[in-house]
């Protein structure tokens, strides 16, 4: 019996599960973290091709059932707990492969990015709309904070679409598999990551506003700094590339640093 409150929609098609494993680009030496193993079908497939699988299940009933069914499989470590609270920092090099509850997609990615020094890749099934946001390019409605965060820390690619009918129970939306190869170094250099992401989040917080208005909470000099950066103050956040946001963050950082005791407004 699935639990709607836990976002449980399980994949049973062995062909789709095989495609997930193939997209993850695994080797026999890998340690894989699976989040939300559910009935354990993907878990078993992963365990057959990697050194170790750590499967994190928040549902007590599923955890106890899997504990019985997977007992004796030395390649699988089953953990009862919340993946958003799991100490990923205690692991060595690892990869994530999962059909996760969709409501935790964004917070889970942000948590995993915190451990990017040990994390090699993330291969997850996500709601199609969210997957399209992760890989989106500037200029469209899908492009936003999640796009820029994902593309700063990784090289994301949408592998394939999975129709909702492939899941049980059937969800209301189609899904997509996304593979994120973690960057050793970000694609752009910024002097202050905290300021860089604050500018991005503030710019998109009211995406209908022009940048000169949207970024006023960061500094009252926004219009002048946009002009100095060679960016039209009348543009909107979704039109800026990650390179332009990085350049703008550099201008903001140098200007604010040049004023002793001056901190960004807000």
Secondary structure, 3 states (H helix, E strand, C coil): CCCHHHCCCEECCHHHHHHHHHHCCCCCCCEEEEECCCCCHHHHHHHCCCCEEEEEECCHHHHHHHHHHCCCCCCEEEEECCHHHCCHHHCCCEEEEEECCHHHHHHHHHHHHCCCCCEEEEEEEEEHHHHHHHCCCCCCCCCCHHHHHHHHHEEEEEEEEECHHHEECCCCCCEEEEEEEECCCCCCCCCCHHHHHHHHHHHHHCCCCCHHHHHHHCCCCHHHHHHHCCCCCCCCHHHCCHHHHHHHHHHHHHHHHCCCCCCCCC
